[in-house]
């Protein structure tokens, strides 16, 4: 087996071997959720039958929601599954290099490593140019990933400001946190027309356990690319519960609930950031999303997380993102914030 296949397992927030934490700050799920209407639709989904393998009705609903043609919609089992699938297609089309944000979701790089891509990670201020991890040599890539708000910091992706169709054949914007954007960047940017868009509504709806996603092909994208992506998928990539979630996502009532939840999350976020400062943590400024990163005043973050976890509080270590010493905190309700403060006081008392 090639060495590139022997990468370490991907790290994620959420439940671990000990089960779900009582106060889970480690994921970016909407803490106001689950959305009641969508939850009811998922619970009432008819799991006794296969979905339509072409997903014709669902693709039409999503296309109308975004104002695009149905043939531009590609269903996916999850964002991660689509990341691997489009990386596979890019490799089959001759791609050899991938450009990544300064800090990003690990599956972008993991999928690229499996295919032997040279991985270039962009500096935070370098626009379309990227730098080789080993040689730090500026280079353009065949496959280009962007994410705004970024993960784990919730910041703007500077590459969107300077993106051009010539930069890479395959350019994808991960829109996972776009529905959970609480603040606009100083210079709001529309999604460039030549980007693929990858949408995963389960986070915004507070239903991360339902795995379902979709992509929107650029208007100019060759239909053979869309057809190839669909052909690379297994049969029925989205089950009945995922179909129910995605169909509900496109309903006006769901979007109204989401808009209201964002108002609540803004208040919770301000209080949570103030709490972190009060505890002596360094808070990364500029997060637009329902999460942010912070640096506790400890020498070993991993050693801190264990006693917090024992008290039911789970944070996301940012070491795997390339930010050792930092943690990511999803915004949670005031009672969870009180639990975080109590667990922190207990942890430092016995340190």
N, C-alpha and C positions, 0 to 999 in steps of 0.2 A: 504494500500500500504506500503511495507517495507520502512523503513527510507532510505535505501541505494538508492532507486529509486528517492529520493527527492533532489538530488545533484543540485548545482547551474549550470546554463547554462554554456557551454564551452565559453571561451573568445578567440577571434581571431583578427588578423589584418584585414585590408581591409575596405570596406565601412561600415558605421554604420547607425544609424537612420537618419542621416543628409545627407546620400548619399556618393558618393565617394569624397575624398579630392583631391584638385588640385595637391598637392605634397604629395604623399602617401609613406612614408618611413616604414609603418607598416607591409608590406608584404615582402616576400622574392622572389617575382616574378622577372624574368630576365628583367631588365629595358631596354635592347636593343630590346626587343620583342614588339609586337608579331612577331614570325618567319613568314616572308611573305608566304613562300610555304605552311606551315601548316595552316595558317589563310585561304589561298585560298581553301585548301582542306576541311576545316571545313565549309566554306561558301557554297561550292558546294556539300556538303553531301546531299544525298537523304533522307530527313526526312519524306517522304510519305510512307516509307516501314519499316517494322521491320528488324533489323539486323538478320543474321543467329544466332539462339539461341545457337549453339555450338561454334560460333566464330572460325570455323576451319581455315579459311584463315588467320585471324588476329593472332591466336595463332601460326600458322606456321611461319608467318613473324617475330613475336617477338622471337620465339625460334631460328630462324636462326640468328637474330641480336645478341643474347646472346650466341649462340653456345651450346644450350641445346636441349633436346627432347621436342616436342610440348606438350606432356602429363604432363610436369612439369609446364606449364603456367596456372595460375588461374586468370581470369578477375575479376575486381572489379569496383563498381560504383565510388569509390574514395578511397584514403588511409584510411580515417576515417571509411568508411564502412567496409573495410577489417580488420581494427583493431578490430572493434566490432565483426566481423564474426569469426576471428580466436580465439578471447577471448571466444566466445560462444562455439566453438568446444573444446577448451582446458578445459573449465568448464565441458562440457558433458563427457570428458574423465577423469575427476577426479581431475583436477588441482585446487589448493586452494590458491596458492601464486603467486605473480608476482614481478619481479625485474625490477626496472626502473633506468635510468640514473640519475645523481645528479639533473639535471634540464631537463625538457622534455615537449613535446607536451601533452596537458591535456587529450586527448582522451584515451591514454594508461591507465591512472589511472581511468578515468570515467567509461570505459567499465569494468574494474576490479571491481570497487565498486558495480556496478549493480549486478555482480555475487557473491558478498560477498568475494572476494579474500582478503587475507592479503597482504598489499602493502608494499614492501621493497624498499627503495631508496638507491642506492649505493653511498658511498662517492666518491669523485672525484679521489682518489688514491687507490681504494680498489679492482680493478680487479673483479674476479668472485664472491667475497663475497658481500653481501648486508646487510643492517641494517634495522631493523624494525622501522617504523616511530615513534611508541610509545616507544618501549623498547630498541632500539638501539642494538639489539642482532643480531650477524652475522647469516646469514641463506642463504641457497640455495633456489631457487625458481622453480616452475613448468613451468612458462611462463617468458621468459627473453626478454626484449626489449633493443635494441641498436640503436643508430642513429649517423652516421658520414658522414659529419660534424654534430655536435650536434646542437640542437635548445634550447635556443636562441643564444648561444655564438659562434657557428661555430667551436668548438674545436674537437680534436680527441676523440673517445670513447675508454677509456682505457680498457674496458671490451673485446674489440676485440683482444687485445694482449694476454689475458689469457683464452680466451674461449675454452671450451672443450665439446665434445658431452655429457659427463656425467653431465654437469652443470645444464641442464634442458632439458626436452623432447622437449619443444617448445621454439625455439630461433629464433628471427626475427630481421633482420637489416632493419631499415627504411632508404631507399636510396633516400629520397625526395630531398636532397641537394647534393647528390654525383655528378650529372651532372654539378652542379654549383660550384664545388670545384675549387677555384682559385689558391690555394697553396697546395703543398704536405706536409704531416706531416714529421717530422724528420725521422721516420722509417715507410715507406709506407707499409700498410698491405693489402693483398688481402682479399676478403670476405671469411671467414671460410666456408668450404664445407658443414658443418652441419647446417648452418643458412638458414632460409627462407629469401628471398629478396623481399622487397616491393618497387615498382617503381611508381612514379607519375610525368610523364614528363611535365605536364602542367606548372609547375613553371619555368622549364628550357626554355620552349618555349614562355613564356610570355603570356599564355592563361589560367590563373587560373579559369576563368569562365566556362571552359569546364571540367566537372568532369569525369575523367576516370583514372583507375590505373590497375596494374597487379602485381601479385606475382610470384616468381619462387620458386618452391619447391626444397629442397635439393635432390641431386641425390639418396641418400639412403632412402628418405622419403617413407613411406608405401603408396601404391597407394590408399588404403582406406582412408587415411587422405586427399589426394587431392580430391578424389571423395566426401568425406563428406563436404569439403569446398565448392565445386561446388553445392552440393545438398542444402546447407544452404542458397545459394543466391536466390533472387527472379528471376523470368524470365527476360531475357534481362537486366542485371544490367548495361550494357553500351549501350547507344543509338547511333544513327547514327553519331552524331557529335563527340562523344568520340571515336568511331571506326575510324573515319577519322583522328583524332589527333594521336591515338596510331599507326596506320598504317604509317602515315607520319613520326612519330618519328623514325622509324626503317630505314628510307631512308638515304643513304650516303650524299645527298645534305643537309638534315636537320642537320646531325651531323657536316658537314663542317660549316654551318652557326653558330651552337652553339660554335664550337671551336673559330671562329673569334670573337664572342661576348664576350668570356671569356677574350680575350686580352683587349678589351675596358673596361670591368668591372674592371680589375686589376688597370688600370689608374684612373678610377673614384673612386675606393675604396681608393687608396692612398691619393687622394685629399680630399675625404670626412673625412677620419680619421684625416688628418692634420687640416682640418677646425674645427673639434670637439675639438682638442687640443688647437687650437687658441682661441676658445670660452671658454676655461677653463674647459672642460669636461674631465673626466677620461675615457680613452678608454681601454677596455679589450683587452689585447694582445693575439695573437695566433689564431685568426679567420682564417679558411681556406676558407671560403665561401664568397658569395656575400652579406653578412650582418655581423654585429658585434654589440656588446653591449657597451653602454657608460653610465657614471653617471654624469648628470648635477649637477652643484654646487648649488642645491636648497634643502630646507628642505622637500618639498612636491612635488614629481614628478607629481602626479595627478593634483595638482593645476596649474602646469606649462603647462600640455598638453592641457587644455581647451583653454587658449588664443592662443596657437599655432594653434589649430584646427580651431579657428575662422578666422585665417589668411590663412587657406587652407593648413596647414602643419600638417600631422598626423604621430605620432610616436607610437610604441608599448610599453606600460607599461609592465615591466617584473615581476611585483608583482605576477602574477598568475604562473610564472615559479619558484617562490621561490627566486626571486632577487629583493626585494623592493629597490627603489631608482635608479634602472637602467632602461634604455630604449633600445630596439632593433631598429636598423636602417638598412633597406635594402639599398643597394647601388643604388643611382640614378644619373642622368646626372648632369652636372655642373649647369644648370639653376635651377634645384631643390635644389641643394646645396646652391646657392645664396639666394633662397627663405627661406631656413632654417635659414641661418645667419640673414637675415633681420627680420624674425619673432622672433628670439631669442633676438635680440637687442630691438625690440619693447616690448617684454614680460618683460624683466628685467628693462626696462625704467619705466614701470608703475607698477612694483611689489611693 
